Amino acid sequence: MSDDQDNGQDTGRALPEHGLPAERVLGDVKALRAGDRPTHGGRLFAYVYDPAVPGLDELAAAAHASSAHVNGLDPTAFPSLLAMENALVGAASRLLGGGPGSTAPDVVGSVTSGGTESLILAVKAARDARPDVAAPRIAVPVTAHAAFAKAAHYLRVALDPVPVDPVTLRPSAAAVAAAIGPDTVLVACSAPSYAHGVVDPVAEIAAVAAGAGVRCHVDACFGGWTLPWLRRLGEPVPPFDFAVAGVTSISVDLHKYAYAPKGVSVLLHRTPALRAPQFFAYAGWPGYTMVNPVIASTRSGGPIAAAYATLRHLGEDGYLRLAAATRDAVAGLADAVRGTDGLRLLAEPESTVVCFTSTDPTLDLFVLVDELTARGWHTQPQLSYADLPPSVHLTVTAAVAPRVAEFGPDLADAVAAARAAGPVKLPAELTALAATLTPDALTPELVAGLAAALGLGGPGAGPGGAAADGAGGFAPDATVNALLDAAPPALRERLLVEFVGLLQRPTY
Ligand SMILES: Cc1ncc(COP(=O)(O)O)c(C=O)c1O
C-alpha cells in the first residue's frame, strides 16, 4: 500500500505508488489552490489580469488544451502554431504603430513566454548586433523593470542605471545621453513603468539613442496593450510606439492587459535586420538542425492558442470597453487615496497603476498593506529605493471596476487600524544587523534563525506540509518588509534568495 492510501493519510506526493482517479487528483489541485490569493474578483492588485468577461476563461482553456501538445520547436511541422504566432505578432505590430500603411511597415516579431524573455532577447539582439564591442553596456532607467538587470546578468552585459527625477519619476533625455558611451548597445525606456505606471519621454530618449547610433527598446510589456485604447478613449497618451522614429524594438505582454492566460509576450523589431541577431541556429551536432527565435526550444502551443482565442473573442471593441472600465476604476481608486488623510499618490495615474505612499510617520505602509489584506484587498508593497519612499502598488484591471466603491471605506478603516497599531518596531539587534551585515557574512545558520524569528516557512511548507493547512509558508508580512526595507539592496537580494531557497525544498 502506498503512503497515499495507508492510515487515511495523504501526503500529497506527486508520484503515488498507484495512480489516483482523475476526479480525486483534480480535487487535490483545487484544494491546494484554495490557499492562493484570489485570481478573480477584482481584489488582487498584482500578479493577475482579470477582465471579468464571462466565458473567457473557458474559451482560453479549451483553446489551450487543443494546442497544448503542439511543439513550437519546428514551425514547419505545426503550421497552425506558426499561423497563430504570425497573427499575434501582426495584431501587436498594428496596435503599436507598425504594419501596412504605417511608418514602420516592415515590423517583425516573435512570441515569447513572457516579458522577461522578451527583454532578455531584446538585449541579446542588441549585444549580438555589435560584435565589435568587446564589453557591451545598456543604459536603463532605474525605474525600468528588473528584468533588464536579469538580462544584463545572464548575458554578461554591463548595466548603466539612468537616474530619474524624484518628482516625475521619469528619466530625462539628458540623463540618458549622459549614460551613453562608445560601448552602449541599447537604450531602454518604459511605457509605462511597472512600479509607478509612468510613461517615460520615449520620443526624446529615442532621439538621443538614434543620434548616438544606438538601438532603443520600449518596454511596453505592462501597458502596451492598454495605452493605445486609452488614447482612443481620449486620454493624453504621449507617443511611445513605432510612430517614434528612433524606436527599434517594443515588447508587449499578452498575458497582462490582453488578458490571455500566462506564457505569452510579443517582442517586435522595426525591421527583419534588427531582429536577425535575436535568433540562434546550430547545425554542429548529429541531431536535428536547430533554429530558435526565442530562448525556449520545445514550446507548448497552448499559451499561443489561448492568446489567439482571447484576442479574437474580445476584439478591438472588447478591449476598448475593458480599457474604459479600467480607466474609471483607476480614477475611483485614486480618488479614494486622495481622500485619505496620511496618504499621497506617488504619481498621478496616467495608465493603469495607482501607487501611493505615506505622508505620516505614524502610518506604516507595510502595516497598512497587512490591514488591507485582512480586509480582503491584496496590494503590493514596494520597498524604499534611493530617494524614493516605500509605496503601495495597485495594478488595476477591468475586474476591479465593480469593487471600487467598497475600497474607499475599507482603506479608511485599514488606515485607522494601521495608525492604531503603529509602525513596525524591529528588535534593535535586527535593525543593526540589517544595516551592517554584508551579504557575504550571511551564513545558512543566520538565515535559518532570521527566517524562524520572522515566521517564514521552511522545509515542510507546501503540498501536504504546513502551508497546506495554513500554518506556514512564505508570509512576507510587515515585519519582513520592514527588515528588508532597512537593508541595503545587495543584502535584500541575498536575504530574498535565502528565504526562497528555504521554501523550495522537495516534499516526499
Ligand atoms: C514593464 C514590465 N516589463 C517586464 C515585465 C516582466 O514580465 P514577466 O513577469 O512576464 O516576465 C513586467 C512584469 O510585470 C513589467 O511590468
The ligand as a Gaussian input file, in Angstrom:
#p B3LYP/6-31G(d) Opt

LIG

0 1
 C        7.177000      46.811000     -17.548000
 C        7.424000      45.350000     -17.358000
 N        8.410000      44.750000     -18.053000
 C        8.683000      43.445000     -17.911000
 C        7.976000      42.664000     -17.032000
 C        8.330000      41.203000     -16.855000
 O        7.285000      40.419000     -17.307000
 P        7.116000      38.874000     -16.915000
 O        6.792000      38.832000     -15.461000
 O        6.023000      38.428000     -17.815000
 O        8.393000      38.178000     -17.214000
 C        6.940000      43.243000     -16.294000
 C        6.175000      42.451000     -15.320000
 O        5.405000      42.960000     -14.545000
 C        6.660000      44.626000     -16.456000
 O        5.691000      45.230000     -15.757000

